[in-house]
Amino acid sequence: MANLPQELVERICSLLSRDDLKNTVTVSRSFQYASERASGAYAEYDLTEDNAQAFLDRYSGRRWAYLRRVRFRTHIPPYDEDDIDQDAENAHRCRESSDELREKDELFTKQINFVFETLHTIESRVSAGKLQLTVFTPVRDVNATCPHRKCISWRLHLRDPEKLPRLQSVRAISIEDEKVIYPLEEDQSLLKLDLRVLIDLAIKCPRLEFLGCRLDAGSGWTTEVSSDAARYYTRDWAGPLRDSRRDFAKALEAATLPSTLREAQLDFLHPLSSAERIDQTEKVPNLVGSAASDPFSNSLRLLSDRLRKLEFRTVADATLFWPADGATSWPNLESVCVMFHPSSPSGRWYFEGPGGDGHDPEGFEITDSSYPPLEDTSEDETWDEDIDDNGLNTEICASKKFRVQPNDDVLVPFLTAFAKAASNMPALREACLWAPLTWEAHDVDGYADYDGTQLAMWPDKPLAWGIAYVAPATFGFHAFPGQHYSQSRQLWWETAQWRPSSELRQLFQQIGDKDIKLHEYWGHEKFGQKLALRQLFDQFEVFGYRHPNSEWRNQIHVK
């Protein structure tokens, strides 16, 4: 047994159960190594500041080569109102002060430095490995009578990112919200990150292949909860939201990303259910301001020009696909799936009501008053007194989700940019652009008695609107008309009764090799030319149904 080739030993161990592998560990040194690798016992590690020495002891040797995933949960110490001296000059019952924000940034920065220094220590002892690093955003326990302490709009920042060591071992990095928190119903707060942290970490990984996130990136939308008090407390202030998007854009435009980066799975609408539980009659912020286009969308396009696979979920405008000067190319992009929110960065909406209502609203401007106060205000005290007397109702919600019909003035330029971009992707195998829609309009003027079956066969279920394409000899879409691995190009219009203009349709027909026949499909017989159920669009996900064996992907899969 001791003389067997190592390749054969590895093969034998790969076929054994985990219980059997426990017995082969003692057969020989070669079987020990192969058994440890095959068992997967050393493939993952949840790193903490308390187990760092155990981590170094375990992986400062051959087992470093077995490690594939390292997870780290950032954390902020609990906030307990009882521990605060309310008579102190700088004490605030409701709002976080600038000193508190700085302390949180410093704690977060210290923890990120710890992770990078720990991994760098092993690299210096052994060699470069091959692993995915997942950093989870902090969930803070909060014991406070004022809900403002749990509903935070200020972002966490990474200070002095240039001081982080370079990590040759990290081939994939993802930053994710591990939990879904409902702060008015729980004694916890999920802290939002400044989005540029993604870029600051990515450029410190020169062999990076995959960049991912699953984050509540903020919204500026008005929650569906009817209570004025609940809306006041849960308000996501537009100033920090806009600044975070701009910071991301500035960081990306100035960064030199690793030349090895090939895949990105960026979800800025996590969880999707929260991005939908909104009042669509209320205005949303204009995140673009006086600029000609959205810097955040433009920066995501710059990121995508070197990729092979991308999956985005975000609020974006046409510059996500096509810049104003038209100078762009995607020579390597093979798989594209973009889910866009029904609202746009300018504050206008891609969709309107069935009767055309909600067509023209502009987003509200962001000013100096669009930031949370850094000290308690008289308005805070008034609302606190109100909930002390009357309680805080979070159960009654307004049914004001009525935007299910395309608003051509806003949507067509977005679709045009996508079609032009896709026709400039010579390696493209599959592409999908879609939006999640919901019909719950009982509280919208004029729709209390509206028959939702005019819009969808099952109007009370999650709906979707979108367009998809696959190249010849590419896996098709299960449960849709068409073929798997067809010899033709295939284009699906899951757009209910909406139809593109001849000019827009021709742009989509230019996607792929124009010398190869194109089959177009309009809707699905199951839905009768009405809005499709959203579950059909799950199969469009690049890192899910279509490519289940992708080596790297986000770790959290909550919809």
PEQUI-V11000 format. One record per residue. RES is the residue in one small letter. PHI is phi as a letter, one per 20 degrees, with the letter a starting at -180 (999 if undefined). OMEGA is omega in degrees with one decimal (none if undefined). Layout:
# PEQUI-V11000
((RES,PHI,OMEGA) (RES,PHI,OMEGA))
This chain:
# PEQUI-V11000
((m,999,-177.8) (a,f,-176.3) (n,e,179.8) (l,f,175.7) (p,g,-177.4) (q,f,179.1) (e,f,179.1) (l,f,177.9) (v,f,178.6) (e,f,-179.8) (r,f,179.3) (i,g,-177.1) (c,f,-179.8) (s,f,-178.4) (l,e,-175.5) (l,e,174.8) (s,f,-178.5) (r,f,177.9) (d,f,178.6) (d,f,-179.9) (l,f,176.5) (k,f,-179.3) (n,e,-177.3) (t,e,-178.5) (v,g,-174.9) (t,e,-178.1) (v,f,-179.5) (s,a,178.8) (r,f,-179.8) (s,f,177.2) (f,f,177.0) (q,f,-179.5) (y,f,-177.8) (a,f,-179.5) (s,f,178.5) (e,f,179.6) (r,f,-175.2) (a,f,-176.9) (s,f,-175.8) (g,m,-176.8) (a,f,-177.8) (y,d,-174.7) (a,e,-175.6) (e,c,179.3) (y,b,174.2) (d,e,-174.8) (l,f,172.9) (t,c,176.5) (e,f,-179.9) (d,e,-176.8) (n,d,-176.4) (a,f,-179.1) (q,f,176.8) (a,f,176.8) (f,f,179.5) (l,f,179.6) (d,f,-176.2) (r,f,-169.1) (y,d,177.1) (s,e,-178.2) (g,a,-174.2) (r,f,-175.4) (r,f,174.6) (w,g,-179.6) (a,f,-179.6) (y,e,-172.9) (l,f,-179.7) (r,d,-177.0) (r,c,173.3) (v,d,178.9) (r,d,177.8) (f,c,-179.8) (r,d,174.8) (t,f,-175.1) (h,b,174.6) (i,d,-178.0) (p,g,-179.4) (p,g,172.8) (y,d,178.8) (d,c,-177.8) (e,g,-178.4) (d,f,-179.5) (d,e,-175.9) (i,e,174.7) (d,f,-174.9) (q,f,178.8) (d,e,179.6) (a,f,-174.5) (e,f,-175.8) (n,d,-179.0) (a,e,178.5) (h,c,-179.6) (r,f,-173.5) (c,d,-167.7) (r,d,173.2) (e,e,178.5) (s,e,177.5) (s,f,177.5) (d,f,178.4) (e,f,178.8) (l,f,178.9) (r,f,179.8) (e,f,178.1) (k,f,177.3) (d,g,-178.3) (e,f,177.5) (l,f,178.9) (f,f,179.8) (t,f,179.4) (k,g,-178.3) (q,f,177.3) (i,f,176.3) (n,f,178.0) (f,g,-179.2) (v,f,-177.2) (f,f,179.2) (e,f,179.9) (t,f,178.4) (l,f,179.6) (h,f,178.0) (t,f,179.2) (i,f,177.5) (e,g,-178.9) (s,f,179.7) (r,e,-172.9) (v,d,179.9) (s,a,176.4) (a,f,176.4) (g,e,179.3) (k,b,-173.3) (l,b,172.9) (q,d,175.3) (l,d,176.6) (t,d,178.0) (v,d,178.7) (f,e,-179.9) (t,f,-174.6) (p,f,169.9) (v,d,-174.9) (r,d,172.3) (d,f,-175.0) (v,c,172.0) (n,d,-176.4) (a,b,178.8) (t,e,179.0) (c,e,-179.5) (p,f,179.1) (h,g,-179.2) (r,f,179.0) (k,d,-178.0) (c,d,-170.0) (i,d,176.2) (s,e,178.5) (w,f,-178.2) (r,e,170.9) (l,e,-177.8) (h,d,173.2) (l,e,-177.5) (r,e,175.8) (d,l,-177.8) (p,f,-179.6) (e,f,-179.4) (k,e,178.8) (l,f,175.4) (p,f,175.9) (r,f,-178.5) (l,d,179.3) (q,f,-173.4) (s,e,-174.0) (v,e,178.5) (r,e,179.0) (a,b,177.5) (i,c,-179.1) (s,b,175.2) (i,d,-169.5) (e,b,166.9) (d,e,-176.1) (e,f,-175.8) (k,c,170.1) (v,d,-175.1) (i,d,171.9) (y,d,-166.7) (p,f,179.5) (l,f,-178.0) (e,d,-177.5) (e,c,177.0) (d,e,179.8) (q,b,177.7) (s,c,174.6) (l,e,-174.7) (l,e,-179.1) (k,e,178.9) (l,e,165.8) (d,f,-170.7) (l,f,-178.6) (r,f,176.5) (v,g,177.3) (l,g,-177.4) (i,f,-179.9) (d,g,178.6) (l,f,-177.1) (a,f,-175.8) (i,f,175.3) (k,e,179.9) (c,c,-170.3) (p,f,178.6) (r,d,-176.1) (l,f,177.8) (e,d,-172.8) (f,c,174.5) (l,c,-176.7) (g,c,170.6) (c,b,170.9) (r,b,-166.8) (l,c,164.4) (d,e,-174.2) (a,e,-177.1) (g,n,-172.0) (s,b,-170.2) (g,n,178.4) (w,f,176.1) (t,e,-178.1) (t,f,179.7) (e,f,-179.9) (v,f,-173.2) (s,f,-175.0) (s,f,177.3) (d,f,179.4) (a,f,179.9) (a,f,178.2) (r,f,179.7) (y,f,-176.5) (y,f,-174.3) (t,e,-178.3) (r,g,173.4) (d,e,-173.8) (w,f,-171.8) (a,f,-177.6) (g,f,177.7) (p,f,177.4) (l,f,179.7) (r,f,-177.5) (d,f,179.4) (s,f,177.4) (r,f,179.4) (r,f,178.3) (d,f,176.8) (f,g,-178.5) (a,f,179.8) (k,f,-179.4) (a,f,-177.3) (l,f,-179.3) (e,f,-179.7) (a,e,-172.3) (a,e,167.5) (t,d,-177.4) (l,f,179.4) (p,g,179.6) (s,f,-179.1) (t,e,-175.5) (l,f,-176.3) (r,c,-175.0) (e,c,176.6) (a,b,175.7) (q,c,-172.2) (l,d,-178.8) (d,d,178.6) (f,d,-179.4) (l,c,-176.1) (h,d,-12.5) (p,f,-177.3) (l,g,-179.6) (s,g,178.7) (s,f,179.1) (a,f,-179.8) (e,d,-178.2) (r,e,-174.1) (i,c,175.9) (d,e,-175.4) (q,f,174.9) (t,e,-178.2) (e,e,177.2) (k,f,175.0) (v,d,-174.1) (p,f,171.1) (n,e,-176.2) (l,e,-177.3) (v,e,-178.7) (g,m,-177.7) (s,e,-180.0) (a,f,-179.0) (a,f,-178.3) (s,b,-175.1) (d,e,-179.8) (p,f,-179.1) (f,f,178.4) (s,f,-179.6) (n,f,-179.1) (s,f,176.6) (l,f,176.2) (r,f,177.8) (l,f,177.1) (l,f,-171.5) (s,f,-170.5) (d,f,179.5) (r,d,-172.5) (l,e,170.2) (r,d,178.5) (k,c,174.5) (l,b,175.7) (e,b,-178.8) (f,d,167.1) (r,c,-170.4) (t,a,167.8) (v,e,-171.6) (a,b,172.7) (d,d,-171.0) (a,f,-179.2) (t,f,169.7) (l,f,-177.0) (f,d,-169.6) (w,b,-179.4) (p,f,-178.7) (a,f,-178.3) (d,e,177.4) (g,m,-176.6) (a,e,179.0) (t,a,176.8) (s,a,177.8) (w,c,-172.4) (p,f,-172.5) (n,d,-171.2) (l,f,-177.8) (e,d,-174.6) (s,c,-177.8) (v,c,170.9) (c,b,-179.4) (v,c,171.3) (m,d,-177.6) (f,d,178.2) (h,f,179.8) (p,f,176.0) (s,e,-178.7) (s,d,179.9) (p,f,-179.3) (s,f,-176.9) (g,n,173.5) (r,e,-174.4) (w,d,176.2) (y,f,-178.6) (f,c,179.7) (e,c,178.8) (g,f,-179.4) (p,g,179.3) (g,e,-179.2) (g,n,179.3) (d,f,-175.4) (g,m,-174.3) (h,f,-165.5) (d,d,-172.9) (p,f,176.2) (e,e,176.7) (g,f,179.4) (f,e,-176.2) (e,f,178.1) (i,e,-177.1) (t,c,177.7) (d,f,179.9) (s,e,-178.5) (s,e,179.5) (y,c,178.4) (p,f,174.6) (p,f,177.5) (l,d,174.4) (e,b,-178.3) (d,f,179.9) (t,d,177.3) (s,f,177.7) (e,f,175.7) (d,g,-178.3) (e,f,179.9) (t,f,-179.5) (w,f,177.0) (d,f,177.4) (e,f,-179.7) (d,f,-178.4) (i,f,173.6) (d,f,-177.8) (d,e,-169.9) (n,d,-177.0) (g,n,-179.0) (l,d,-176.7) (n,e,178.0) (t,d,-174.1) (e,e,-177.7) (i,e,-177.6) (c,c,177.5) (a,e,177.0) (s,e,-175.5) (k,c,176.0) (k,d,-170.4) (f,c,-172.6) (r,e,-176.8) (v,c,-178.5) (q,d,-178.0) (p,g,171.9) (n,e,-170.7) (d,g,-178.1) (d,g,-177.2) (v,d,-173.5) (l,f,-175.2) (v,f,175.8) (p,f,178.0) (f,f,178.0) (l,f,179.3) (t,f,179.3) (a,f,178.9) (f,f,-178.4) (a,f,178.3) (k,f,179.5) (a,f,-177.6) (a,f,178.9) (s,f,176.6) (n,d,177.2) (m,d,-172.8) (p,f,-178.4) (a,e,-171.7) (l,f,175.8) (r,d,-175.5) (e,b,-179.7) (a,b,178.4) (c,b,175.0) (l,c,-175.6) (w,b,-179.9) (a,c,174.1) (p,e,-179.5) (l,c,179.2) (t,b,176.3) (w,d,172.6) (e,b,-168.0) (a,d,-175.5) (h,f,-176.0) (d,d,177.2) (v,e,-179.0) (d,g,177.0) (g,n,-175.9) (y,d,-177.7) (a,g,-177.9) (d,d,-177.5) (y,f,179.9) (d,e,-176.7) (g,f,179.4) (t,f,171.1) (q,f,-176.5) (l,d,-175.1) (a,b,177.9) (m,f,178.9) (w,c,-171.7) (p,f,-178.5) (d,e,179.1) (k,d,177.5) (p,f,-174.4) (l,d,-179.7) (a,b,178.9) (w,b,-179.1) (g,a,-177.8) (i,c,-178.5) (a,c,-177.9) (y,b,167.6) (v,c,178.8) (a,e,175.6) (p,g,177.8) (a,m,179.1) (t,d,179.3) (f,g,-177.8) (g,e,-178.7) (f,c,-178.8) (h,g,178.8) (a,m,174.4) (f,d,171.5) (p,f,-178.0) (g,o,-173.9) (q,c,167.3) (h,e,176.7) (y,l,178.2) (s,f,174.3) (q,e,-179.0) (s,d,166.8) (r,f,-179.5) (q,c,-178.0) (l,c,-178.7) (w,d,175.4) (w,d,176.0) (e,e,-170.2) (t,c,-178.8) (a,l,-177.3) (q,e,179.8) (w,f,177.6) (r,c,178.5) (p,f,171.0) (s,f,179.5) (s,f,179.8) (e,f,-179.8) (l,f,178.6) (r,f,179.2) (q,f,177.2) (l,f,178.3) (f,f,179.3) (q,f,178.4) (q,e,-178.8) (i,f,178.9) (g,n,-178.6) (d,f,-173.8) (k,f,176.6) (d,e,179.8) (i,d,-176.9) (k,g,179.2) (l,d,171.7) (h,d,177.5) (e,d,-179.8) (y,c,-175.4) (w,d,178.0) (g,m,-176.4) (h,c,-176.4) (e,g,-179.7) (k,f,-175.5) (f,d,173.2) (g,l,-179.5) (q,l,175.1) (k,d,-176.9) (l,f,-178.2) (a,e,171.3) (l,f,-174.3) (r,f,-175.9) (q,g,178.4) (l,f,-178.1) (f,e,176.0) (d,f,-177.7) (q,f,178.4) (f,e,-175.0) (e,f,-175.3) (v,f,-175.0) (f,e,178.9) (g,c,-173.7) (y,g,-171.9) (r,f,-179.3) (h,c,-174.1) (p,f,-177.0) (n,d,177.4) (s,g,-176.2) (e,f,-177.7) (w,d,175.8) (r,a,173.8) (n,f,-175.0) (q,e,-176.5) (i,e,-173.9) (h,c,177.4) (v,f,-179.6) (k,f,none))
